[in-house]
């Protein structure tokens, strides 16, 4: 059990911050330390705050290391994809050569970076770069050939040209 002596000023500040700090995680930390300042047992503090013993120890160690200001720090773990370091390369390549399918995007990313990712991860990464999955329109199968030709010339080819010029991304599932 870590023994900490709190001054009356620290107790008052912990009491204030546990209700008035803008971030709920910091409020929880202040609550935990305030409960500790009331000389409650660790088990009781963990039950009241609904935290683990390890979390309590972490908060207490942070307090010992930097006081109340250290408790106000918000450091969430946010893992980044290995693809982030290749973002510009991938983005430039796909603007010049938009993938037609997600499988094509997966294989091209693997070819460019050596990193293999699943459909979901690649789709999420492409979306973070501003690309969208577009549903492909279909040509009517039993329509007359003149109508199909008109569709190809007026709708399909302009979109494909925009994709080649980098103004549109085209890929499908």
PyMOL commands that set and color helices and strands:
alter all, ss='L'
color gray80, all
select helices_A, chain A and resi 8-20+24-37+42-49+53-71+82-96+102-113+119-128+145-164
alter helices_A, ss='H'
color red, helices_A
deselect
rebuild
show_as cartoon
